[in-house]
Amino acid sequence: MFSFFNLFRIIALLEGVSYLLLLFIATPIKYLANDPQYVKLLGMPHGILFIAYIAFAFMFKKGFSWSTKQFIIILLASIIPFGTFYIDRKYLKVETK
């Protein structure tokens, strides 16, 4: 069933995957093989997913009554590798029960 909350979970997953690909595959290829095409290829989708993740977090903050501390953790997770996977397990999966 479609819901904006499920869309948020999918965006969180895709944002996390795109960040890992950008950090651990595209960036080393750029500097070690002098080939920036992968960074250019992954950069824009990751940026769009990052902005969507932040927007959805703001959208759901009040609806799920996240405290300020929880909300800051949810926002900071988007800039920490594997952070969005933790958020999905800790905060987003719990909300669906």
C-alpha positions as CSV (number, residue, x, y, z in Angstrom):
1,M,0.0,0.0,0.0
2,F,1.3,3.4,-0.9
3,S,2.0,5.9,1.8
4,F,4.3,8.8,2.2
5,F,5.9,7.1,5.2
6,N,6.8,4.0,3.0
7,L,8.2,6.5,0.5
8,F,10.3,8.0,3.2
9,R,11.7,4.6,4.1
10,I,12.6,3.9,0.5
11,I,14.2,7.3,0.1
12,A,16.2,6.7,3.3
13,L,17.4,3.4,1.9
14,L,18.3,4.8,-1.5
15,E,20.0,7.8,0.1
16,G,22.2,5.5,2.2
17,V,23.1,3.3,-0.7
18,S,23.9,6.2,-3.0
19,Y,26.1,7.8,-0.2
20,L,28.0,4.6,0.2
21,L,28.5,4.2,-3.5
22,L,29.7,7.8,-3.7
23,L,32.1,7.5,-0.8
24,F,33.6,4.1,-1.2
25,I,33.5,3.5,-4.9
26,A,33.1,6.7,-7.0
27,T,35.5,8.9,-4.9
28,P,38.4,6.4,-4.8
29,I,38.0,5.8,-8.6
30,K,38.1,9.6,-9.1
31,Y,41.4,10.1,-7.2
32,L,43.1,6.7,-7.8
33,A,42.2,6.2,-11.4
34,N,41.8,9.9,-12.3
35,D,38.3,9.2,-13.6
36,P,35.6,11.7,-12.2
37,Q,32.7,10.3,-14.3
38,Y,31.4,8.1,-11.5
39,V,31.2,11.0,-9.1
40,K,29.4,13.0,-11.7
41,L,27.1,10.1,-12.4
42,L,26.2,9.5,-8.7
43,G,26.4,13.0,-7.4
44,M,23.2,14.4,-8.7
45,P,20.9,11.5,-7.7
46,H,22.5,11.4,-4.2
47,G,21.9,15.2,-3.8
48,I,18.3,14.8,-4.8
49,L,17.8,11.9,-2.4
50,F,19.6,13.8,0.4
51,I,17.2,16.8,0.0
52,A,14.2,14.5,-0.2
53,Y,15.3,12.7,3.0
54,I,15.7,16.0,4.9
55,A,12.3,17.3,3.6
56,F,10.5,14.1,4.6
57,A,12.1,14.2,8.0
58,F,10.7,17.7,8.5
59,M,7.4,16.5,7.2
60,F,7.2,13.6,9.7
61,K,8.7,15.3,12.8
62,K,5.4,16.6,14.2
63,G,3.4,13.6,13.1
64,F,5.5,11.1,15.0
65,S,6.2,13.4,17.9
66,W,10.0,13.0,17.6
67,S,11.8,14.9,20.3
68,T,14.4,17.5,19.3
69,K,17.2,15.0,20.1
70,Q,15.6,12.3,18.0
71,F,15.1,14.7,15.2
72,I,18.7,15.9,15.2
73,I,19.9,12.3,15.2
74,I,17.6,11.5,12.2
75,L,19.0,14.5,10.4
76,L,22.7,13.8,11.2
77,A,22.3,10.2,10.1
78,S,22.1,11.4,6.5
79,I,25.7,12.6,6.6
80,I,27.1,9.5,8.4
81,P,27.9,6.4,6.4
82,F,25.3,3.7,7.2
83,G,23.3,6.3,9.2
84,T,20.1,6.0,7.3
85,F,20.1,2.2,7.8
86,Y,20.3,2.7,11.5
87,I,17.5,5.3,11.4
88,D,15.3,2.9,9.4
89,R,15.8,0.2,12.0
90,K,15.6,2.3,15.1
91,Y,12.9,4.9,14.3
92,L,11.2,4.2,11.1
93,K,10.5,0.5,11.5
94,V,9.1,1.0,15.0
95,E,6.6,3.6,13.6
96,T,5.0,1.0,11.3
97,K,4.1,-1.5,14.1
